Amino acid sequence: MFALFTQTSFAQFRIEVTGVGLTQIPVTVAPFRGQDTLNQKISEIVLADLERSGQFRSVKTPVGAFDEAIKPDLSALRQVGADALASGSIIKLADGRFDVRFRLWDVVKGQDLGGQSFMVASSDLRLAAHRVADYIYEKLTGDKGIFSTRIAYVTKAAQRYQLWVADADGENSQSALASPEPIISPAWSPDGNQLAYVSFESRKPVVYVHNVSSGKRRLIANFKGSNSAPAWSPDGKTLAVTLSRDGGSQLFLLNASGGEPRRLIQSSSIDTEPVFSPDGQSIYFVSDRGGSPQIYRVLINGQGVERVTFTGNYNISPAMSSDGRWMAYISRVGGAFKLHVMELAGGGSKAITETSADESPSFSPNGKLLVYATQQQGREALMTSTLDGKVKARLNGQTGDIREPDWGPFYK
Amino acid sequence: MKNFLMTFCVVIFLAGCGSTVPLGDVPVTDATPKAVSVLGADANSAGAKGNGVTPVDLGAGSTSAIAPSEPRVVFFDYDSYVIKPEFQSVIAAHARFIKAQLVRKVAIEGHTDETGGREYNLALGQKRADAVRDALAILGVPQSQMESVSFGKEKPAVAGNDEAAFSKNRRAEIRYQ
């Protein structure tokens, strides 16, 4: 038994590949004609996106002239082992915007797989690159790409907490909220316009819903005691929250527009960290009703509580993949908190990291990647990983401690 | 092999490109106690419809508790919510103090050490706060004067990731408002 370990350095981040038996598509993305003079190297962003997905391997582009209009020399590409080539160009327009064009070629079949053109402001060049990567990913894997989606996360630096919205590669972060008090548990609304989160700004945990483009905030749960752990229903109409107002930490449902909470289940134990199943018919949650924190499932009408995790005595923070097939969660193993992935139908589960302080897993909207928080060399970091743990990337972000990631929905 | 079709070239205009986010005041509909202002030049660099984010700044912290004469912290053992005998006198003193001032509101703030998940620790800290609230209630303090809340692991009293620090962070604080 041996393990491969390779690292690829990009300006954006470092990608770590471990393990054998990876089937990765060898792809080359030629430098876009005209990108030399720009800060954003489109081809590098595209390649980094594809590599981070775990499903592609970068191949050095052979010598030659490439753009979307030039028919490439296929034999040279076959010689370097590339199965696909993306090539394109960037032209600055008179109004200051950029015209980004590209074309994708299947080198093996000798087929033109189509192309796209984007007219973008300079601030949207990264977004254009992520759109190129999404196109390539979908054409070559059959699954929708997630590179143009957004993630939210929280940083803490010098007693200042900030909630950020960033590209899926951690770049291009924009501050949504700054506060002297902690912010935890951000959760994207299904339409990608709002974030629910827990803020301690009034010296207790309360739940806000925050429209990220307008900055408008609504206090959605501010009852006596603690208000926490917001989770959206798939239709965006309901939020599940944990409230202590009637004693203990208990699960309630709230209309997203506000109003009186309805109790989901009643217990004498801790019930928290609710998350909806993708069909909206049940809620996964954490409870210590069996003596240790474990993950349970309950129907949306509060009936039929079932235990889901049975291994270990500390299983928390469930996250569901959009196809309902996988559950990610954190399990304590010998004093270490490790990200696990469970196949719900089969029940098999495995740890997918080598770190020991993993937190807050969240699936990409296509269910192929996870983002999670962990600690590396004593500092907080955000990582993405494939579900088998074989391909991981550390996301760049703000300096300081970085935590509480939540992966947003597909770009509308 | 040679019949490459320079087929379609789909033109997509990314939504919201080139437009700017106004840098005026951000409307806030809740009763946030501090002024809300807009930060940073980032706000006008992205499309408003596509991925624009308007920042909200809650300013610097200014909350400070009134210092009581009695010790106001109750410490707990690992994974425990039981009030240890040595803290009964602290709780009794606060109970007398609160009952003497019927208008006074008291917050009991539960905390945990840094091990484990943030939300689960919030629930554990709530159990500690509730334990102190219930002990005060047994001594006659009206529920209407008390609110038990949790900070989980978000506000450690002491930095460090050893048991010496953890034991000082597993606590409930009684704070007068």
HADDOCK unambig.tbl for C-alpha pairs under 7 A between the chains (distance, minus, plus):
assign (segid A and resid 110 and name CA) (segid B and resid 1 and name CA) 6.17 0.50 0.50
assign (segid A and resid 111 and name CA) (segid B and resid 4 and name CA) 6.54 0.50 0.50
assign (segid A and resid 112 and name CA) (segid B and resid 4 and name CA) 6.29 0.50 0.50
assign (segid A and resid 112 and name CA) (segid B and resid 5 and name CA) 6.46 0.50 0.50
assign (segid A and resid 114 and name CA) (segid B and resid 7 and name CA) 6.60 0.50 0.50
assign (segid A and resid 114 and name CA) (segid B and resid 8 and name CA) 6.15 0.50 0.50
assign (segid A and resid 114 and name CA) (segid B and resid 9 and name CA) 6.74 0.50 0.50
assign (segid A and resid 115 and name CA) (segid B and resid 8 and name CA) 6.92 0.50 0.50
assign (segid A and resid 115 and name CA) (segid B and resid 9 and name CA) 5.33 0.50 0.50
assign (segid A and resid 115 and name CA) (segid B and resid 10 and name CA) 6.51 0.50 0.50
assign (segid A and resid 116 and name CA) (segid B and resid 9 and name CA) 5.24 0.50 0.50
assign (segid A and resid 116 and name CA) (segid B and resid 10 and name CA) 4.68 0.50 0.50
assign (segid A and resid 116 and name CA) (segid B and resid 11 and name CA) 5.77 0.50 0.50
assign (segid A and resid 117 and name CA) (segid B and resid 9 and name CA) 6.77 0.50 0.50
assign (segid A and resid 117 and name CA) (segid B and resid 10 and name CA) 6.12 0.50 0.50
assign (segid A and resid 117 and name CA) (segid B and resid 11 and name CA) 4.71 0.50 0.50
assign (segid A and resid 117 and name CA) (segid B and resid 12 and name CA) 6.04 0.50 0.50
assign (segid A and resid 118 and name CA) (segid B and resid 11 and name CA) 6.18 0.50 0.50
assign (segid A and resid 118 and name CA) (segid B and resid 12 and name CA) 5.31 0.50 0.50
assign (segid A and resid 118 and name CA) (segid B and resid 13 and name CA) 5.54 0.50 0.50
assign (segid A and resid 118 and name CA) (segid B and resid 14 and name CA) 6.60 0.50 0.50
assign (segid A and resid 119 and name CA) (segid B and resid 13 and name CA) 5.50 0.50 0.50
assign (segid A and resid 119 and name CA) (segid B and resid 14 and name CA) 6.78 0.50 0.50
assign (segid A and resid 120 and name CA) (segid B and resid 14 and name CA) 6.53 0.50 0.50
assign (segid A and resid 120 and name CA) (segid B and resid 17 and name CA) 5.79 0.50 0.50
assign (segid A and resid 121 and name CA) (segid B and resid 17 and name CA) 5.62 0.50 0.50
assign (segid A and resid 121 and name CA) (segid B and resid 18 and name CA) 5.32 0.50 0.50
assign (segid A and resid 123 and name CA) (segid B and resid 45 and name CA) 5.86 0.50 0.50
assign (segid A and resid 123 and name CA) (segid B and resid 46 and name CA) 5.91 0.50 0.50
assign (segid A and resid 124 and name CA) (segid B and resid 46 and name CA) 6.82 0.50 0.50
assign (segid A and resid 174 and name CA) (segid B and resid 42 and name CA) 6.67 0.50 0.50
assign (segid A and resid 174 and name CA) (segid B and resid 53 and name CA) 6.25 0.50 0.50
assign (segid A and resid 175 and name CA) (segid B and resid 55 and name CA) 5.19 0.50 0.50
assign (segid A and resid 176 and name CA) (segid B and resid 53 and name CA) 6.01 0.50 0.50
assign (segid A and resid 176 and name CA) (segid B and resid 54 and name CA) 5.93 0.50 0.50
assign (segid A and resid 176 and name CA) (segid B and resid 55 and name CA) 4.20 0.50 0.50
assign (segid A and resid 176 and name CA) (segid B and resid 56 and name CA) 5.86 0.50 0.50
assign (segid A and resid 177 and name CA) (segid B and resid 55 and name CA) 5.48 0.50 0.50
assign (segid A and resid 177 and name CA) (segid B and resid 56 and name CA) 4.54 0.50 0.50
assign (segid A and resid 177 and name CA) (segid B and resid 57 and name CA) 5.73 0.50 0.50
assign (segid A and resid 178 and name CA) (segid B and resid 56 and name CA) 6.11 0.50 0.50
assign (segid A and resid 178 and name CA) (segid B and resid 57 and name CA) 4.57 0.50 0.50
assign (segid A and resid 178 and name CA) (segid B and resid 58 and name CA) 5.82 0.50 0.50
assign (segid A and resid 179 and name CA) (segid B and resid 57 and name CA) 6.24 0.50 0.50
assign (segid A and resid 179 and name CA) (segid B and resid 58 and name CA) 4.87 0.50 0.50
assign (segid A and resid 179 and name CA) (segid B and resid 59 and name CA) 6.30 0.50 0.50
assign (segid A and resid 180 and name CA) (segid B and resid 59 and name CA) 6.83 0.50 0.50
assign (segid A and resid 180 and name CA) (segid B and resid 60 and name CA) 5.45 0.50 0.50
assign (segid A and resid 180 and name CA) (segid B and resid 61 and name CA) 5.03 0.50 0.50
assign (segid A and resid 182 and name CA) (segid B and resid 154 and name CA) 6.60 0.50 0.50
assign (segid A and resid 204 and name CA) (segid B and resid 149 and name CA) 6.11 0.50 0.50
assign (segid A and resid 204 and name CA) (segid B and resid 150 and name CA) 6.83 0.50 0.50
assign (segid A and resid 212 and name CA) (segid B and resid 53 and name CA) 5.09 0.50 0.50
assign (segid A and resid 212 and name CA) (segid B and resid 54 and name CA) 6.13 0.50 0.50
assign (segid A and resid 213 and name CA) (segid B and resid 48 and name CA) 6.47 0.50 0.50
assign (segid A and resid 213 and name CA) (segid B and resid 52 and name CA) 5.19 0.50 0.50
assign (segid A and resid 213 and name CA) (segid B and resid 53 and name CA) 4.43 0.50 0.50
assign (segid A and resid 213 and name CA) (segid B and resid 54 and name CA) 5.32 0.50 0.50
assign (segid A and resid 214 and name CA) (segid B and resid 54 and name CA) 5.59 0.50 0.50
assign (segid A and resid 215 and name CA) (segid B and resid 26 and name CA) 6.15 0.50 0.50
assign (segid A and resid 215 and name CA) (segid B and resid 54 and name CA) 4.96 0.50 0.50
assign (segid A and resid 215 and name CA) (segid B and resid 55 and name CA) 6.15 0.50 0.50
assign (segid A and resid 215 and name CA) (segid B and resid 56 and name CA) 6.16 0.50 0.50
assign (segid A and resid 216 and name CA) (segid B and resid 26 and name CA) 6.62 0.50 0.50
assign (segid A and resid 216 and name CA) (segid B and resid 27 and name CA) 5.58 0.50 0.50
assign (segid A and resid 216 and name CA) (segid B and resid 28 and name CA) 5.30 0.50 0.50
assign (segid A and resid 217 and name CA) (segid B and resid 28 and name CA) 5.69 0.50 0.50
assign (segid A and resid 217 and name CA) (segid B and resid 29 and name CA) 6.34 0.50 0.50
assign (segid A and resid 218 and name CA) (segid B and resid 29 and name CA) 6.01 0.50 0.50
assign (segid A and resid 218 and name CA) (segid B and resid 30 and name CA) 5.92 0.50 0.50
assign (segid A and resid 219 and name CA) (segid B and resid 30 and name CA) 5.90 0.50 0.50
assign (segid A and resid 224 and name CA) (segid B and resid 147 and name CA) 6.66 0.50 0.50
assign (segid A and resid 225 and name CA) (segid B and resid 147 and name CA) 5.94 0.50 0.50
assign (segid A and resid 225 and name CA) (segid B and resid 148 and name CA) 5.46 0.50 0.50
assign (segid A and resid 225 and name CA) (segid B and resid 149 and name CA) 4.80 0.50 0.50
assign (segid A and resid 226 and name CA) (segid B and resid 149 and name CA) 5.09 0.50 0.50
assign (segid A and resid 226 and name CA) (segid B and resid 150 and name CA) 6.18 0.50 0.50
assign (segid A and resid 229 and name CA) (segid B and resid 119 and name CA) 6.55 0.50 0.50
assign (segid A and resid 248 and name CA) (segid B and resid 127 and name CA) 6.88 0.50 0.50
assign (segid A and resid 249 and name CA) (segid B and resid 123 and name CA) 5.86 0.50 0.50
assign (segid A and resid 270 and name CA) (segid B and resid 123 and name CA) 6.57 0.50 0.50
assign (segid A and resid 273 and name CA) (segid B and resid 119 and name CA) 6.63 0.50 0.50
assign (segid A and resid 359 and name CA) (segid B and resid 117 and name CA) 6.47 0.50 0.50
